[in-house]
Amino acid sequence: MPFVFAAVGSFLNVVIYRLPRGQSVVTPRSQCPNCGHMLNWVDLVPILSYLMLRARCRYCRARIPLRYAAIEALSMVSLSLVWYNTGNILRWPYVVLAALLIAITFIDYDHYYIPDKLLLVGGGAWVGLRAFLPFIDPPRALLGLALGFAVMLVIYLLARGGMGFGDVKLTALLGLYLGPAPVMLTLLLSFVVGATAGILLMILKLKGRKDMLPFGPFLALGAFFTMLCGPAIILWYTQVIGL
């Protein structure tokens, strides 16, 4: 499965590059962004092609950004962690969600927006997966969606422009997949990591107090940790408070 997930990362590179530009993610075939030459299958082997070609296009010798191989490696590692560390019934929905979150993370980082198309794909995938895998009860999923949307909407309104509405919609999607308690844990983790990152960036003088930070990547990171460790964290918390 790791190689399959690296191949998923290769496709995510296409999504990340093309979707914000309004291009089809299906056609045409992948091509070098510098010379426009169509790439053959041997040029598209995840990670290995990058290494064998020494980070250069086979045809024009332009340098290939490290980011492409990094996204393939990130997909291979993160999707494998989700696949091998969640229960059988959760594997497919969580892998689909994690793959979407990788694409959302980089698009939001680059362009400061979360495409509605990806959120709709996530919702459609949930419907399709739920038809075959009873990984979450529909009432619990809808409660997670409503709770995630409502809480994030309040934060969005209080932020007064400091947060995009795409974050609200993404949190609703996370609630649909994860359920009410896990989506609240996701929000908590996201704000903790986001605040920590913001403080570090200001200390290092890479960002100022008024500079914007895309919140989608932090939501994705919080959701990733929730998928892996959420049940254990929630169980520990309920034991601590005596529930």
C-alpha positions, 0 to 999 in steps of 0.5 A, a space after each residue: 500500500 505505501 507505493 499506492 499511496 505515493 501514487 495518490 500523492 502524485 495525483 494530488 500534485 496535479 490537483 494542487 497545481 491545476 485546480 486553483 488555475 481552473 484546469 481539469 485534473 484529468 486531461 491533458 496528461 501531466 507535462 513539464 511546466 517549463 517546456 510543456 513536453 508530455 511526460 511518459 510513465 517512466 517520468 511519473 514513478 512516484 519519488 523514484 523518478 525524481 531521484 533517477 532524473 536527479 530533480 531535472 526534466 528529462 527533456 529540457 533539463 529544467 529543475 523539478 521542484 523538491 515539493 513534488 517529491 515531498 508531497 508524494 513522500 508525505 502522502 505515502 507516509 501519512 496515508 500509510 499511518 492512517 491505513 495501518 493504525 485505524 480499524 478495518 471499517 475506518 480505513 477507507 473513509 479516513 484515507 479518503 479524508 486524509 488525501 483530501 486534506 493534503 490537497 486542501 493544505 497545500 492549496 490553502 497555503 498557496 492561495 489562501 482559499 479552500 476549493 468548494 470542489 474538494 469539499 463537495 468531493 469529500 461529501 460525495 465520497 462520504 455518501 458513497 462510502 457510507 452506502 457500503 461501510 457503516 463507519 459512522 451512524 448518520 445521526 452522529 455524522 449529521 450532529 458532527 457536521 452541525 456542531 463543527 459548522 456552528 462552532 466554527 461559524 461563531 469563531 468566524 464571525 468573532 474573527 471579523 475577517 481573520 478567518 475564511 468561510 472555507 474553514 467553516 465548511 471544512 470543519 463541517 466536513 470533518 464533523 461529518 466524517 469524524 463525529 461530534 466529539 472528535 471534531 471538537 478535539 480536532 478544533 482544539 488541536 488545530 488552535 493549539 498548533 496554529 497559535 504555537 506556529 504563529 508565535 514561533 513565526 513572530 519570534 523568528 520575525 517571519 510573520 508580523 502580528 497582522 499577517 494572515 496565516 491559512 488555517 486549513 493546514 492546521 485543521 488538517 493536522 488536527 484532523 490527522 492526529 484525531 484520526 490516529 489518536 482521537 479515541 485514546 485521547 477522548 477515552 483518557 479525558 472521559 476517565 479523568 473527568 469521571 464520565 
